[in-house]
Amino acid sequence: GRAQAVFQTTNATTLAVGGASRSGIEAALASVLERGDRVIVGNYGHFGELLCTLAERHGAVVERVAAEWGTPVDVDALVSRIRAAPPKLVAIVHADTSTGILQPLKEIGQACRDTGALLMVDAVLSLGGCAVEVDGWNVDLAVGGLQKCLGGPPGLALLTASERARQVFTSRPSEVDGAYLDLNALEALWVRRHGLELAAVPMAMLYAAREALELVLEEGLAGRWERHARASRTLRAGLQAMGLELFADDRARVPMITLIRVPSGVDESGVRAQLLAERGIEIMAAFGPLRGQVWRIGTMGTNAALPSVLAVLAALEAVLASRGWDARPGAAVDAALAAESANAADDGGR
């Protein structure tokens, strides 16, 4: 029930898959795809490319609808492709941590529902940090992970499947390649409670998942989403006051990770190493074509809060100043505090 509430679904088939987030993604793909099935992947970052790779490994014929890194996939183009020649499955990432971009899904889900295609969504980054509406967006398979905005440890994937998806994986004529990630077997265990005496269930991870989901629901979904949005707005205000340039269009940015362009002449990896060594703060490098060009700062779970934002701003300012970056001392923290005051005033006016 807790996972259903966070996914915003009534799906009976809502369960956990042992392993990191990718185990849930592989379970979904392996269980519904058979050799030769057509799959359309909306690809706008590293994890969209991973969906292509995994679908191909399971024998699918993949067609990419790609966008430049830093923009979402063109919804009209993707919908047109789906309606023109419906595939077995459409797969797309909701929020890609490699580009910091949020993908609109509602129209894509409607096109899939109208044409009979299944829609699979990687919600690993977004679940618990912004709206994820599985039923409202006609999503057939959605996968979340504990270690991002749910604020838990890595090691368990959460998965929900519609009745349409369930009909596919329970009636497929061939065996799933790899029994461990077979949704038919997992559904029998989690929903119908068959084979409990033989199951090797990761109990410690299940307790962690239960507690993480409980904390989300105690806070309230809307309140938790707003907390993540506020933290990112506050962080971005401070970064810009420091003279740094944000990556990508503000209208498409996710509310739980911020990408910053590395200024010309600044040692990208050196700054990260110094932050970690001197301040105990780790910010992330980039993937693929963005590697060396941007830094990524996550504000997720307990770190989606003002103290964490101020700590990283003060630390980054000090490290950059030690390397000759010219910014007024304290400007970042001052701007962040002003943004937080504006956020509070907005809340009070509602």
BASEKE-811099 format. One record per residue (C-alpha): residue number from 0; x, y, z. Coordinates in nm, 4 decimals, padded with zeros to 6 digits. Example, Ala and Ser with C-alpha at 12.3 -4.5 7.8 and 13.67 -1.06 7.14 Angstrom:
BASEKE-811099
<pt 0; <01.2300; -00.4500; 00.7800>> <pt 1; <01.3670; -00.1060; 00.7140>> 
end
This chain:
BASEKE-811099
<pt 0; <00.0000; 00.0000; 00.0000>> <pt 1; <00.2806; 00.2465; 00.0772>> <pt 2; <00.4509; 00.1931; -00.2579>> <pt 3; <00.1160; 00.2196; -00.4377>> <pt 4; <00.0537; 00.5543; -00.2697>> <pt 5; <00.3944; 00.6931; -00.3675>> <pt 6; <00.3585; 00.5686; -00.7276>> <pt 7; <00.0004; 00.7079; -00.7236>> <pt 8; <-00.1479; 00.3834; -00.8509>> <pt 9; <-00.4032; 00.1194; -00.7615>> <pt 10; <-00.2014; -00.1533; -00.9362>> <pt 11; <-00.2228; -00.4820; -00.7471>> <pt 12; <00.1121; -00.5802; -00.8977>> <pt 13; <00.3335; -00.3451; -00.6989>> <pt 14; <00.6408; -00.5170; -00.5590>> <pt 15; <01.0115; -00.5063; -00.4828>> <pt 16; <01.2973; -00.6510; -00.6862>> <pt 17; <01.6184; -00.7435; -00.5055>> <pt 18; <01.9164; -00.5495; -00.6354>> <pt 19; <01.9851; -00.1880; -00.7259>> <pt 20; <01.7442; 00.0175; -00.9359>> <pt 21; <01.8649; -00.1386; -01.2580>> <pt 22; <01.7348; -00.4774; -01.1417>> <pt 23; <01.3806; -00.3423; -01.1602>> <pt 24; <01.4408; -00.1976; -01.5070>> <pt 25; <01.5846; -00.5263; -01.6304>> <pt 26; <01.2964; -00.7222; -01.4751>> <pt 27; <01.0437; -00.5067; -01.6593>> <pt 28; <01.2211; -00.5319; -01.9948>> <pt 29; <01.3083; -00.9014; -01.9680>> <pt 30; <00.9553; -00.9971; -01.8678>> <pt 31; <00.7566; -00.8201; -02.1391>> <pt 32; <00.9994; -00.8321; -02.4329>> <pt 33; <01.0593; -01.1261; -02.6634>> <pt 34; <01.3061; -01.1577; -02.9470>> <pt 35; <01.2077; -00.9402; -03.2409>> <pt 36; <00.9658; -00.7124; -03.0513>> <pt 37; <00.9748; -00.3474; -03.1581>> <pt 38; <01.0590; -00.0969; -02.8863>> <pt 39; <01.0604; 00.2805; -02.9192>> <pt 40; <01.2918; 00.4507; -02.6697>> <pt 41; <01.2764; 00.8204; -02.5947>> <pt 42; <01.6433; 00.8947; -02.5460>> <pt 43; <01.7746; 01.2240; -02.4045>> <pt 44; <02.0596; 01.1144; -02.1773>> <pt 45; <02.2789; 00.8387; -02.0395>> <pt 46; <01.9932; 00.6432; -01.8846>> <pt 47; <01.7831; 00.6600; -02.1993>> <pt 48; <02.0773; 00.5074; -02.3809>> <pt 49; <02.0901; 00.2388; -02.1114>> <pt 50; <01.7258; 00.1521; -02.1860>> <pt 51; <01.8246; 00.1034; -02.5515>> <pt 52; <02.1159; -00.1208; -02.4566>> <pt 53; <01.9118; -00.3357; -02.2188>> <pt 54; <01.6192; -00.3737; -02.4599>> <pt 55; <01.8590; -00.4813; -02.7360>> <pt 56; <02.0228; -00.7347; -02.5046>> <pt 57; <01.6817; -00.8902; -02.4520>> <pt 58; <01.6345; -00.9282; -02.8262>> <pt 59; <01.4223; -00.6246; -02.9058>> <pt 60; <01.4478; -00.4163; -03.2208>> <pt 61; <01.5025; -00.0666; -03.0816>> <pt 62; <01.4019; 00.2568; -03.2524>> <pt 63; <01.5344; 00.5743; -03.0922>> <pt 64; <01.3535; 00.9074; -03.0755>> <pt 65; <01.6444; 01.1159; -02.9562>> <pt 66; <01.6909; 01.4658; -02.8172>> <pt 67; <02.0049; 01.6673; -02.7623>> <pt 68; <02.1409; 01.6269; -02.4093>> <pt 69; <01.9935; 01.9177; -02.2145>> <pt 70; <01.6451; 01.9036; -02.3680>> <pt 71; <01.3546; 01.6602; -02.3234>> <pt 72; <01.2333; 01.4387; -02.6049>> <pt 73; <00.9911; 01.6166; -02.8388>> <pt 74; <00.6552; 01.4814; -02.7228>> <pt 75; <00.4800; 01.5458; -03.0551>> <pt 76; <00.7510; 01.3625; -03.2494>> <pt 77; <00.7398; 01.0647; -03.0142>> <pt 78; <00.3595; 01.0506; -03.0133>> <pt 79; <00.3518; 01.0682; -03.3931>> <pt 80; <00.5940; 00.7747; -03.4168>> <pt 81; <00.3839; 00.5711; -03.1710>> <pt 82; <00.0568; 00.6387; -03.3539>> <pt 83; <00.2036; 00.5783; -03.6996>> <pt 84; <00.3365; 00.2309; -03.6149>> <pt 85; <00.2585; 00.1182; -03.2585>> <pt 86; <00.5430; -00.0852; -03.1017>> <pt 87; <00.5195; -00.3541; -02.8360>> <pt 88; <00.6733; -00.1163; -02.5819>> <pt 89; <00.7667; 00.2491; -02.5406>> <pt 90; <01.0416; 00.3070; -02.2824>> <pt 91; <01.1562; 00.6409; -02.1458>> <pt 92; <01.3255; 00.7949; -01.8420>> <pt 93; <01.1105; 01.0366; -01.6421>> <pt 94; <01.4002; 01.2345; -01.4936>> <pt 95; <01.7517; 01.1691; -01.6192>> <pt 96; <02.0267; 01.2345; -01.3659>> <pt 97; <02.2864; 01.2643; -01.6425>> <pt 98; <02.1239; 01.5741; -01.7939>> <pt 99; <01.9041; 01.7041; -01.5116>> <pt 100; <01.6035; 01.7097; -01.7445>> <pt 101; <01.2413; 01.6199; -01.6627>> <pt 102; <01.0398; 01.4507; -01.9390>> <pt 103; <00.6643; 01.5207; -01.9787>> <pt 104; <00.4805; 01.1871; -01.9959>> <pt 105; <00.1024; 01.2382; -02.0006>> <pt 106; <00.0564; 01.2673; -02.3792>> <pt 107; <00.2968; 00.9794; -02.4388>> <pt 108; <00.0957; 00.7614; -02.2029>> <pt 109; <-00.2276; 00.8511; -02.3760>> <pt 110; <-00.0829; 00.7596; -02.7169>> <pt 111; <00.0327; 00.4251; -02.5792>> <pt 112; <-00.3056; 00.3525; -02.4261>> <pt 113; <-00.4862; 00.4480; -02.7494>> <pt 114; <-00.2660; 00.2262; -02.9678>> <pt 115; <-00.2180; -00.0725; -02.7375>> <pt 116; <00.1535; -00.0151; -02.6774>> <pt 117; <00.2899; -00.0607; -02.3272>> <pt 118; <00.4624; 00.2355; -02.1604>> <pt 119; <00.7590; 00.1660; -01.9319>> <pt 120; <00.9041; 00.4532; -01.7278>> <pt 121; <01.2317; 00.4751; -01.5363>> <pt 122; <01.1268; 00.6810; -01.2314>> <pt 123; <01.4402; 00.6015; -01.0311>> <pt 124; <01.5384; 00.9655; -00.9822>> <pt 125; <01.1929; 01.1221; -00.9723>> <pt 126; <01.0024; 00.8963; -00.7302>> <pt 127; <00.9576; 01.0838; -00.4026>> <pt 128; <01.1042; 01.4068; -00.5413>> <pt 129; <00.8351; 01.5245; -00.7818>> <pt 130; <00.4988; 01.4109; -00.9125>> <pt 131; <00.4935; 01.0563; -01.0523>> <pt 132; <00.1387; 00.9707; -01.1620>> <pt 133; <00.1386; 00.6114; -01.2798>> <pt 134; <-00.2386; 00.5817; -01.3235>> <pt 135; <-00.2968; 00.9417; -01.4298>> <pt 136; <-00.0365; 00.9174; -01.7068>> <pt 137; <-00.1312; 00.5651; -01.8242>> <pt 138; <00.2077; 00.4204; -01.7317>> <pt 139; <00.2129; 00.0396; -01.7547>> <pt 140; <00.5475; -00.0303; -01.5887>> <pt 141; <00.7296; 00.2079; -01.3567>> <pt 142; <01.0509; 00.1491; -01.1635>> <pt 143; <01.1799; 00.3469; -00.8658>> <pt 144; <01.4868; 00.3196; -00.6473>> <pt 145; <01.5397; 00.3766; -00.2766>> <pt 146; <01.8657; 00.5691; -00.2931>> <pt 147; <01.7555; 00.8931; -00.4612>> <pt 148; <01.4635; 01.1058; -00.3416>> <pt 149; <01.3129; 00.8302; -00.1265>> <pt 150; <01.6161; 00.8736; 00.0975>> <pt 151; <01.6935; 00.5065; 00.1569>> <pt 152; <01.9973; 00.2862; 00.0897>> <pt 153; <02.0700; 00.1354; -00.2526>> <pt 154; <01.9898; -00.2308; -00.3027>> <pt 155; <01.6187; -00.2621; -00.3782>> <pt 156; <01.4058; -00.1575; -00.6752>> <pt 157; <01.0363; -00.0782; -00.6473>> <pt 158; <00.8188; -00.1748; -00.9425>> <pt 159; <00.4537; -00.1365; -01.0334>> <pt 160; <00.2764; -00.2968; -01.3295>> <pt 161; <-00.0668; -00.2308; -01.4769>> <pt 162; <-00.3099; -00.5106; -01.5509>> <pt 163; <-00.2280; -00.4608; -01.9216>> <pt 164; <00.1399; -00.5258; -01.8496>> <pt 165; <00.0562; -00.8160; -01.6220>> <pt 166; <-00.1437; -00.9829; -01.9005>> <pt 167; <00.1656; -00.9628; -02.1219>> <pt 168; <00.4189; -01.1094; -01.8815>> <pt 169; <00.1912; -01.3797; -01.7439>> <pt 170; <00.0836; -01.5084; -02.0867>> <pt 171; <00.4086; -01.4885; -02.2846>> <pt 172; <00.4788; -01.8100; -02.4792>> <pt 173; <00.8529; -01.8263; -02.4059>> <pt 174; <01.0473; -01.8381; -02.0809>> <pt 175; <01.2076; -01.5219; -01.9448>> <pt 176; <01.5820; -01.5248; -01.9993>> <pt 177; <01.6963; -01.5394; -01.6376>> <pt 178; <01.4499; -01.6558; -01.3735>> <pt 179; <01.5632; -01.4140; -01.0997>> <pt 180; <01.4168; -01.1118; -01.2792>> <pt 181; <01.1000; -01.2828; -01.4021>> <pt 182; <00.7998; -01.0673; -01.3114>> <pt 183; <00.5715; -01.3657; -01.3481>> <pt 184; <00.7568; -01.5387; -01.0637>> <pt 185; <00.7903; -01.2189; -00.8618>> <pt 186; <00.4183; -01.1445; -00.8993>> <pt 187; <00.3357; -01.4955; -00.7815>> <pt 188; <00.5529; -01.4393; -00.4737>> <pt 189; <00.4540; -01.0830; -00.3833>> <pt 190; <00.0891; -01.0688; -00.4877>> <pt 191; <-00.0385; -01.4282; -00.4791>> <pt 192; <00.2033; -01.5360; -00.2005>> <pt 193; <00.3092; -01.8558; -00.3778>> <pt 194; <00.6435; -02.0084; -00.2855>> <pt 195; <00.7075; -01.8004; 00.0227>> <pt 196; <00.8808; -02.0923; 00.1936>> <pt 197; <01.1431; -02.1042; -00.0827>> <pt 198; <01.1946; -01.7323; -00.1350>> <pt 199; <01.5219; -01.5622; -00.0488>> <pt 200; <01.3848; -01.2196; 00.0490>> <pt 201; <01.6293; -00.9364; 00.1398>> <pt 202; <01.4656; -00.8590; 00.4729>> <pt 203; <01.6962; -00.5766; 00.5788>> <pt 204; <01.6295; -00.3951; 00.2519>> <pt 205; <01.2555; -00.4503; 00.2863>> <pt 206; <01.2580; -00.2912; 00.6302>> <pt 207; <01.4556; 00.0007; 00.4880>> <pt 208; <01.2072; 00.0393; 00.2019>> <pt 209; <00.9116; 00.0258; 00.4401>> <pt 210; <01.0610; 00.2971; 00.6596>> <pt 211; <01.1602; 00.5171; 00.3632>> <pt 212; <00.8100; 00.4983; 00.2160>> <pt 213; <00.6522; 00.5603; 00.5560>> <pt 214; <00.8592; 00.8767; 00.6011>> <pt 215; <00.7513; 01.0000; 00.2566>> <pt 216; <00.3853; 00.9487; 00.3361>> <pt 217; <00.4177; 01.1055; 00.6825>> <pt 218; <00.5632; 01.4177; 00.5210>> <pt 219; <00.2978; 01.4099; 00.2481>> <pt 220; <00.3684; 01.3773; -00.1220>> <pt 221; <00.2910; 01.7395; -00.2093>> <pt 222; <00.5008; 01.8697; 00.0791>> <pt 223; <00.7914; 01.6478; -00.0132>> <pt 224; <00.7814; 01.7547; -00.3784>> <pt 225; <00.7737; 02.1209; -00.2746>> <pt 226; <01.0687; 02.0694; -00.0373>> <pt 227; <01.2768; 01.9312; -00.3248>> <pt 228; <01.1716; 02.2167; -00.5530>> <pt 229; <01.2581; 02.4756; -00.2869>> <pt 230; <01.6008; 02.3251; -00.2211>> <pt 231; <01.6929; 02.3325; -00.5887>> <pt 232; <01.5656; 02.6905; -00.6337>> <pt 233; <01.7696; 02.8006; -00.3325>> <pt 234; <02.0827; 02.6214; -00.4549>> <pt 235; <02.0507; 02.7643; -00.8047>> <pt 236; <02.0103; 03.1176; -00.6749>> <pt 237; <02.3355; 03.0823; -00.4829>> <pt 238; <02.5253; 02.9296; -00.7739>> <pt 239; <02.4183; 03.2071; -01.0088>> <pt 240; <02.5148; 03.4725; -00.7529>> <pt 241; <02.8590; 03.3120; -00.7554>> <pt 242; <02.8769; 03.3832; -01.1282>> <pt 243; <02.8281; 03.0222; -01.2378>> <pt 244; <02.6115; 02.9240; -01.5339>> <pt 245; <02.3436; 02.6583; -01.5013>> <pt 246; <02.3088; 02.3878; -01.7652>> <pt 247; <01.9906; 02.3538; -01.9718>> <pt 248; <01.6631; 02.5433; -01.9905>> <pt 249; <01.5051; 02.6223; -01.6536>> <pt 250; <01.1606; 02.5105; -01.7795>> <pt 251; <01.2862; 02.1538; -01.8261>> <pt 252; <01.5140; 02.1108; -01.5230>> <pt 253; <01.4442; 01.8475; -01.2619>> <pt 254; <01.3837; 01.9688; -00.9046>> <pt 255; <01.6361; 01.7397; -00.7375>> <pt 256; <01.9665; 01.7732; -00.9220>> <pt 257; <02.1426; 02.0805; -01.0573>> <pt 258; <02.3966; 02.0839; -01.3393>> <pt 259; <02.6511; 02.3663; -01.3564>> <pt 260; <02.8776; 02.4466; -01.6484>> <pt 261; <03.2429; 02.4246; -01.5453>> <pt 262; <03.3958; 02.7685; -01.6115>> <pt 263; <03.6670; 02.7911; -01.8740>> <pt 264; <04.0105; 02.7322; -01.7293>> <pt 265; <03.8826; 02.5641; -01.4105>> <pt 266; <04.0042; 02.2119; -01.3324>> <pt 267; <03.6764; 02.0175; -01.3175>> <pt 268; <03.8069; 01.7068; -01.1386>> <pt 269; <04.0444; 01.9078; -00.9206>> <pt 270; <03.7581; 02.1106; -00.7745>> <pt 271; <03.5631; 01.7943; -00.6943>> <pt 272; <03.8642; 01.6312; -00.5314>> <pt 273; <03.9395; 01.9428; -00.3216>> <pt 274; <03.5765; 01.9702; -00.2096>> <pt 275; <03.5848; 01.6126; -00.0890>> <pt 276; <03.9269; 01.6309; 00.0762>> <pt 277; <03.8858; 01.9670; 00.2509>> <pt 278; <03.5116; 01.9890; 00.3130>> <pt 279; <03.3841; 01.6306; 00.3078>> <pt 280; <03.1399; 01.7215; 00.0312>> <pt 281; <03.1103; 01.5146; -00.2846>> <pt 282; <02.9574; 01.6529; -00.6014>> <pt 283; <02.9270; 01.4420; -00.9116>> <pt 284; <03.1048; 01.4320; -01.2435>> <pt 285; <02.9064; 01.4113; -01.5653>> <pt 286; <02.8360; 01.1273; -01.8075>> <pt 287; <02.9177; 01.0860; -02.1748>> <pt 288; <02.9429; 01.4007; -02.3870>> <pt 289; <02.9015; 01.6250; -02.0807>> <pt 290; <03.1951; 01.4737; -01.8915>> <pt 291; <03.4426; 01.7428; -01.7932>> <pt 292; <03.1963; 02.0155; -01.8913>> <pt 293; <02.9480; 02.0145; -01.6013>> <pt 294; <02.9255; 01.9383; -01.2319>> <pt 295; <02.6134; 01.7754; -01.0870>> <pt 296; <02.4847; 01.8569; -00.7377>> <pt 297; <02.2013; 01.6495; -00.5943>> <pt 298; <01.9515; 01.7819; -00.3414>> <pt 299; <01.7608; 01.4645; -00.2611>> <pt 300; <01.5920; 01.3166; 00.0429>> <pt 301; <01.7378; 01.4615; 00.3636>> <pt 302; <01.9770; 01.6782; 00.1585>> <pt 303; <01.6835; 01.8676; 00.0042>> <pt 304; <01.7121; 02.1188; 00.2872>> <pt 305; <01.8612; 02.4609; 00.3531>> <pt 306; <02.1553; 02.3505; 00.5756>> <pt 307; <02.2857; 02.1161; 00.3040>> <pt 308; <02.2415; 02.3818; 00.0358>> <pt 309; <02.4280; 02.6459; 00.2370>> <pt 310; <02.7082; 02.4024; 00.3203>> <pt 311; <02.7743; 02.3112; -00.0415>> <pt 312; <02.7544; 02.6742; -00.1570>> <pt 313; <03.0005; 02.7958; 00.1055>> <pt 314; <03.2370; 02.5083; 00.0336>> <pt 315; <03.2264; 02.5489; -00.3443>> <pt 316; <03.2789; 02.9236; -00.3125>> <pt 317; <03.5854; 02.8704; -00.0936>> <pt 318; <03.7372; 02.6082; -00.3244>> <pt 319; <03.6825; 02.8193; -00.6355>> <pt 320; <03.8227; 03.1287; -00.4594>> <pt 321; <04.1373; 02.9334; -00.3719>> <pt 322; <04.1746; 02.8697; -00.7449>> <pt 323; <04.1336; 03.2341; -00.8435>> <pt 324; <03.7614; 03.2469; -00.9163>> <pt 325; <03.6389; 03.6037; -00.8654>> <pt 326; <03.3162; 03.6255; -00.6682>> <pt 327; <03.2104; 03.8454; -00.3777>> <pt 328; <03.2675; 03.6448; -00.0588>> <pt 329; <02.9358; 03.5345; 00.0878>> <pt 330; <02.7371; 03.6256; -00.2228>> <pt 331; <02.6189; 03.2691; -00.2791>> <pt 332; <02.4936; 03.2165; 00.0751>> <pt 333; <02.3279; 03.5611; 00.0797>> <pt 334; <02.1433; 03.4864; -00.2462>> <pt 335; <02.0369; 03.1448; -00.1219>> <pt 336; <01.8989; 03.2918; 00.2017>> <pt 337; <01.7121; 03.5575; 00.0024>> <pt 338; <01.5637; 03.2876; -00.2195>> <pt 339; <01.4619; 03.0859; 00.0850>> <pt 340; <01.2906; 03.3933; 00.2325>> <pt 341; <01.1057; 03.4440; -00.0955>> <pt 342; <01.0009; 03.0768; -00.0908>> <pt 343; <00.8694; 03.1167; 00.2635>> <pt 344; <00.6812; 03.4340; 00.1696>> <pt 345; <00.5231; 03.2565; -00.1266>> <pt 346; <00.4133; 02.9717; 00.1002>> <pt 347; <00.2633; 03.2163; 00.3456>> <pt 348; <00.0630; 03.3844; 00.0723>> <pt 349; <-00.1026; 03.0656; -00.0437>> 
end
